[in-house]
Amino acid sequence: MLTGLDCADCAAKVEKAVKRMPGVISATIAFPTGRLDVDYDPQQTGITQVIDKIKKLGYEAQEDRKILEGASQTTDFCITGLDCPDCAAKLEKRISKVPGVENAHMNFGASKITVTHSGSATEILSTIEKMGYSGEMDADSRIKNEPASIWKSNQYVKPTVISFIMLVFGLIAGMLEAPELMVNIIFLIGIFLGGFLPARSGISVLVNAREFDMNLLMTIAVIGASALGTFEEAATVVFLFSFGNALQSYTLDKTRNSIRALMELTPSVALVRRGTTEIKMPVEKLLIGDIIIVRPGERIAMDGEVSAGYSTVNEAPITGESIPVEKQPGDEIYAGTVNERGLLEIKVTRLAKDNTISRIIHMVEEAQGKRAPSQQFVDKFAKYYTPLVIVLAALVATIPPLLFGQPFEKWFYEAMAMLLVACPCALVISTPVSIVSAIGNAAKNGVLIKGGMYLEEAGDLSVVAFDKTGTLTEGKPQVTDIIPVDGIPDKEFLSIASAIERRSEHPLADAIVKSAKEHGAEMPVISAFEAIPGKGARAVIQGKTYQIGSSRLFTEQTMDLKHVEDEVSRLQNEGKTVMILGDDSRILGIIAVADILRENSGQAVRKLKKEGIKKVIMLTGDNETTARAIAAKSEVDDFRADLLPDDKVDAIKNLIAEHGKVAMVGDGVNDAPAMAISTVGIAMGAAGTDTALETANIALMADDLTKLTDTIRLSRKTLGIIKQNIAFALIVKGLILLLVIPGWLTMWLAVAGDMGSSLLVTLNAMRLLRVKHED
């Protein structure tokens, strides 16, 4: 903990100075709390040296005893070179055994591992390196700043090029009848330089994790082939293996670009007004309450509230909606969106690490790391498949020579080729790449899916239940009908009604006042205002008493309502709330207010039915008359009215018992219990709602129900591709293994089949990145 730190810029300088100390791996200052988190190599420096450095800079510091006493912390480590789910599982297992590590969770899709540990992160980084990979802390900055050059980002490119060149030279030398020793040396150089990286990785996994991986199996097979004198084939195997890894690494990076693209949505700096000065600052240094200035055409750097200016903002990066949204003072605004027209001044309401786009990135990464049911099945299968093939390879190498007098060299070669089939790369990678691609696609289109399980479940839904208020309807009451009687003009009628309602606390009063303003009606001064609970309100305008409220307010005064009864009944049957305006002797007219249906609710319901949803139902706490009217307009199959939150839970339970898998669509707050009990809980309009983002299994960032059908369609497409990939991987492996029976299996064929099938299932899964969402 630091004391005397009262300047964000000074804090940054302290952080920078500590980072430069020998042995310091990372240093981060939380300026508001005065906390400095340091990770360092204890062999090069210590906490005492860090404190001395801080004191030399003019500040006081003391140790945080909680950390010294072994309190756990959670750290993200970004892994480079992770292109196989099976290898990722082995790495996760090894790191979980590091002393001080409580839990390790590998996210293959995001290429990072989240570790809960006590003490230094140095040993974890060391273990990652021992397993043959590169690791670093602060995954976000690594992904955002990852070099574009494939020579730097893909570790298999150089070995592939070298092994190919040496293979070609060796073949040419052979055709030119060069000395056999020279030809073999050329092949051996290609084998060594092209196979060094996977060999080192495979041996590291064997030594540190006590497990076999594809790299080690390839190394053993190549050594075996070289021992048999088939250098040309060994060199071919090394090239094909390296080439397959390079292509697979490249395609996997493409699927991970969905996260990188999200990160690049927000600018790294913002123009900030501090006092009378305007300066550009990194977004990480901005504080809540700062005013940032955004010019037309610029991306908005922070979540905030418009304090000055008027413009239209393209919110497509967050909500998926392409139609720009008008923004004026008081309106909420999101980081990553684009200011299209006017100059905006925005008051920062969230720190950079907590803004909407950061939370979306975090949730997408978490979702990509969660195993889907199909992936769990594949993982179990792979657990038994690899050792079984290794045992079969041992039998192939020994039984024909021992029992049938066959040549040992031939069947030893077949056994070495079988080892190359032992790693279930294509099978294991088939599901996670599909899930990563689909979740990335959905996020880009304004839909957050919290994990592979919910993605798969969405494709099997048979019933969708909607909340009414704020889901099927706008959630904001509006005046729908103005019916004056006795020839009174609309404006005058609205002037009187709005003048009274402006003082009222009735929930529908705002709708009447808003309607009067839209019609340009002036609101006269009133006096002697009186609220009549449960009935309406009364006031004096220009010396005359007027009243507005329910029919009961007037019938109790024995006023004749016969000439408006039919209109009142008609409007109430349409689900509208009717208010009557009159003076102390006669009725002046009727105003109907209703929570109107969303423009696309009917379209969304029709699309769901077209997509194969068996039943669409509405659950609401409103009265039956209102519910019936909204149900008819929205074209739902059925409705339940007068429901409390517990009643909605019971309704969902009954629907699940009757129909199987049921989704509950609501606002993520009031409907949380029903969403929690449903197969898939779906929140809509979640962009500005923290609770909705946390509660739902799937969050529609915009108020667009039609995206629900797009999500179901994407889910079904994903399930189809996963099944295709699993079937393809199993068939290819099976056919390759069958070639052993007549002794036709060759090493290059085994590698080509294994790496080729891995590449094909990856490319097939990547088609999900291009699945289009309907407008």
C-alpha positions, 0 to 999 in steps of 0.5 A, spaced: 500 500 500 502 506 498 501 513 501 502 520 499 500 518 492 495 524 490 496 524 482 494 519 477 500 522 473 505 521 479 502 514 480 503 512 473 511 514 473 511 510 480 508 504 476 513 505 470 519 506 475 517 499 478 516 495 472 524 497 470 527 494 476 531 488 474 526 481 476 520 485 476 515 481 471 509 486 472 507 492 476 500 495 476 497 501 481 490 502 482 490 509 483 484 510 487 486 505 493 493 506 493 495 499 491 501 497 488 500 489 485 507 487 483 509 480 481 517 479 481 522 473 480 525 472 488 532 470 485 533 477 482 529 482 487 524 482 493 519 486 496 524 490 500 527 493 494 521 495 491 519 499 497 526 502 497 525 504 490 518 507 492 521 511 498 526 514 493 521 516 489 518 520 495 512 516 497 511 511 503 509 504 502 508 498 506 507 490 505 500 487 504 500 482 509 494 478 506 498 477 500 504 475 505 500 470 509 498 466 502 492 469 500 490 467 493 490 471 487 487 470 480 491 471 474 490 470 467 496 467 462 496 468 455 499 462 451 502 462 445 503 456 440 497 453 443 493 449 437 491 443 440 485 442 445 488 435 447 495 439 448 491 444 452 488 439 457 495 436 458 498 443 460 492 445 464 493 438 468 500 440 469 499 447 471 494 445 476 500 441 480 504 447 481 505 448 488 501 454 490 496 453 485 489 452 487 485 452 481 487 452 473 482 453 468 484 453 460 480 457 455 483 454 449 478 458 445 481 465 448 488 461 448 489 463 455 489 460 462 486 463 468 490 460 475 488 461 482 494 461 486 498 464 492 505 467 491 509 468 485 506 467 478 514 466 476 513 458 477 507 458 473 510 462 467 516 457 468 512 451 467 508 453 461 515 454 458 517 447 460 511 444 457 514 448 450 509 454 450 510 461 451 506 465 456 505 472 459 501 475 464 496 481 462 492 477 456 488 483 454 494 487 452 498 481 448 492 480 444 490 487 442 498 488 440 499 482 437 504 483 431 501 482 424 506 478 421 505 471 420 513 470 421 512 472 428 505 470 430 506 463 428 511 459 430 511 453 425 512 457 419 519 457 419 520 450 420 515 448 415 519 453 410 526 450 412 523 442 412 520 444 405 527 446 402 531 441 405 526 436 402 526 439 395 534 439 395 534 432 398 529 429 392 533 433 387 540 430 389 537 423 389 534 424 382 541 427 380 544 421 383 548 424 388 552 420 393 547 416 398 550 419 404 550 426 401 542 425 400 541 422 407 545 428 410 540 433 407 534 429 409 537 429 416 538 436 416 531 437 414 528 432 419 532 436 425 531 443 423 523 442 421 522 437 427 526 440 433 520 444 435 515 439 436 520 434 438 522 439 444 515 440 446 513 433 446 519 431 450 517 437 455 510 434 456 513 427 457 518 429 462 513 435 466 506 432 465 508 424 464 503 424 458 504 422 450 502 428 445 502 428 438 509 431 438 512 426 442 508 420 437 511 424 431 518 424 434 518 417 435 515 415 429 520 419 425 526 416 429 523 409 428 523 411 420 530 414 420 533 408 424 529 403 418 533 408 413 527 411 410 530 418 411 526 420 405 519 418 408 521 421 415 523 428 412 516 428 408 513 426 415 516 432 418 514 437 413 507 435 412 506 435 420 509 442 420 505 444 415 499 442 418 501 445 424 502 452 421 495 452 417 492 449 423 495 455 428 493 460 422 486 458 422 485 458 429 488 465 430 482 467 425 477 464 429 480 468 435 480 474 431 472 475 434 475 477 441 481 481 438 476 485 433 472 487 439 478 489 443 480 494 437 473 497 438 475 502 443 480 507 442 486 507 446 486 514 448 481 520 449 480 527 449 479 529 456 477 536 459 481 537 465 479 544 468 480 549 462 485 544 459 483 539 453 489 533 453 489 526 450 490 521 455 490 513 455 483 511 457 486 507 463 488 513 466 481 516 466 477 517 472 469 517 473 466 524 472 471 526 467 469 529 461 471 527 454 470 530 448 468 526 441 468 529 434 463 527 429 466 520 426 470 518 432 469 512 436 467 513 443 472 511 448 468 510 455 461 509 457 458 515 460 452 520 459 452 525 454 453 532 458 452 537 452 451 536 445 446 532 440 448 527 435 446 520 432 450 514 434 452 508 431 451 502 436 452 496 432 458 494 435 454 493 442 447 492 440 448 489 432 443 494 430 445 498 424 440 504 425 443 510 428 440 512 435 439 519 437 443 522 443 442 528 447 444 530 454 442 525 459 442 519 455 447 513 456 452 512 451 457 506 450 464 505 449 466 502 442 460 506 439 461 511 433 459 518 433 456 520 427 454 527 426 455 532 432 460 534 437 459 530 444 461 532 451 460 525 455 461 524 462 465 518 464 460 513 468 465 507 468 472 506 468 475 503 462 476 496 465 468 496 467 465 499 461 460 495 457 465 493 451 470 490 457 464 486 460 462 483 453 469 481 452 470 478 458 463 474 458 465 472 451 472 469 453 468 466 459 463 463 454 468 460 449 472 457 455 466 453 457 465 446 455 459 444 451 455 437 452 458 435 445 465 437 447 465 433 454 463 427 450 469 428 445 474 429 451 471 422 454 472 418 448 479 421 447 481 419 454 481 412 452 482 412 444 489 415 445 492 409 449 488 404 446 491 406 439 498 406 442 497 399 445 494 396 438 501 399 435 505 395 440 501 389 438 502 390 430 510 391 431 510 384 435 505 379 433 506 378 426 514 377 427 513 373 433 507 369 431 507 369 423 514 370 422 513 376 418 519 381 417 520 385 423 522 392 419 515 392 415 511 391 421 515 396 426 514 401 420 506 400 420 507 401 428 510 407 427 505 409 422 500 408 427 503 412 432 501 418 428 494 416 428 494 416 435 493 423 437 485 425 436 487 432 434 481 432 429 476 429 433 478 434 440 478 440 436 472 439 432 467 442 438 471 447 441 473 451 434 465 450 432 463 453 439 468 459 439 466 461 432 459 461 433 459 465 440 464 470 436 459 471 430 453 472 435 457 477 439 459 481 433 451 481 431 449 484 438 448 477 442 452 474 448 451 467 449 454 465 456 457 458 453 457 452 449 451 449 453 446 454 452 448 455 445 447 447 444 440 448 448 438 454 444 437 449 438 433 444 441 428 449 444 420 447 443 417 453 447 419 460 448 415 464 453 415 471 453 414 476 459 409 482 456 412 489 459 418 491 456 419 485 452 413 484 447 411 491 449 415 498 449 414 498 457 413 505 456 405 507 456 403 512 451 397 515 449 393 511 443 386 515 443 384 522 444 376 522 443 373 529 445 366 530 445 361 536 445 366 539 439 372 541 444 378 541 440 384 536 441 389 541 443 384 544 448 382 538 451 389 535 451 391 542 455 386 541 460 388 534 461 395 535 461 395 541 466 392 536 471 396 530 470 403 534 470 401 535 478 399 527 478 403 522 481 399 517 477 404 512 473 400 514 466 400 521 467 407 522 464 404 519 457 399 524 457 403 530 459 408 527 453 402 527 448 400 534 450 407 537 448 408 533 442 401 536 439 404 543 441 398 544 446 400 549 452 399 547 459 395 553 463 396 554 470 392 550 475 390 552 482 387 548 488 389 541 485 387 535 489 389 528 488 383 523 489 387 516 490 384 510 486 380 514 482 383 520 479 385 528 480 381 535 480 384 542 479 381 549 478 383 552 471 381 559 470 376 559 475 373 553 473 373 546 476 376 540 472 377 533 473 380 527 470 380 519 472 376 513 472 369 512 470 368 511 478 370 518 479 364 520 475 359 515 477 359 517 484 357 524 482 351 521 478 354 524 472 351 520 466 356 516 462 351 513 457 354 517 451 361 514 452 360 507 455 361 504 448 367 507 447 370 506 454 368 498 453 371 498 446 378 501 448 378 497 455 377 490 451 383 492 447 387 492 453 387 500 454 387 504 460 381 509 459 381 516 463 375 520 462 376 528 462 370 532 465 368 539 469 363 539 474 357 538 470 359 534 463 364 529 460 369 533 455 372 526 452 376 520 453 383 519 453 386 512 452 393 510 454 397 503 453 403 500 453 404 499 446 406 493 442 413 493 440 414 494 432 417 487 431 414 483 436 409 480 431 414 479 426 419 475 431 413 471 434 412 469 426 419 467 425 420 463 431 414 459 429 417 458 422 423 456 425 420 450 428 418 453 435 412 449 437 409 454 442 410 461 444 406 463 450 406 470 454 407 470 461 404 477 465 402 480 471 397 484 468 390 483 468 386 478 463 383 483 459 390 487 457 393 480 456 388 478 451 389 484 447 396 484 447 396 476 446 392 477 440 396 483 437 403 479 438 400 473 435 402 468 441 399 461 441 397 462 449 398 467 455 397 467 462 395 473 466 395 476 473 402 472 475 406 474 480 414 472 480 413 465 483 407 464 479 411 465 473 416 460 476 410 455 476 408 456 469 415 455 466 416 448 470 409 446 468 411 448 460 418 444 461 414 438 464 409 438 458 414 440 452 421 439 454 426 445 453 423 452 454 426 459 454 424 464 458 425 471 455 424 477 460 428 484 462 433 480 466 431 483 473 423 482 475 423 475 471 430 473 474 427 467 478 423 464 471 429 465 467 433 461 472 428 455 472 428 455 464 432 451 460 435 458 457 434 464 460 434 470 455 434 477 457 433 483 452 435 490 451 441 488 456 446 493 453 445 498 459 443 493 464 448 490 469 443 485 472 441 483 465 448 481 463 449 477 469 442 474 470 441 471 463 444 465 459 443 469 453 443 476 452 440 480 446 444 487 447 438 491 443 431 491 444 430 486 438 426 480 439 428 478 431 435 476 434 432 470 438 430 467 431 437 468 429 440 465 435 436 459 434 438 458 427 445 459 429 445 454 434 442 449 430 447 450 424 453 449 430 450 443 432 450 440 425 457 442 424 459 439 430 456 433 428 459 433 421 466 434 424 465 428 429 463 424 424 468 426 419 474 425 424 472 418 426 471 416 419 478 418 417 481 415 423 477 409 422 479 408 415 487 410 416 487 404 421 484 399 417 490 400 412 494 397 417 490 390 416 493 389 409 500 393 411 498 399 406 499 404 412 505 409 410 507 415 415 506 420 410 499 418 409 498 417 416 500 424 417 496 427 411 490 424 414 491 426 421 493 433 420 488 434 413 482 432 417 484 437 423 485 442 418 478 440 414 474 440 421 477 447 423 475 450 416 468 447 417 467 450 423 470 457 421 464 457 416 460 459 423 463 466 423 460 467 416 453 465 418 449 471 416 443 474 421 437 477 418 435 484 418 
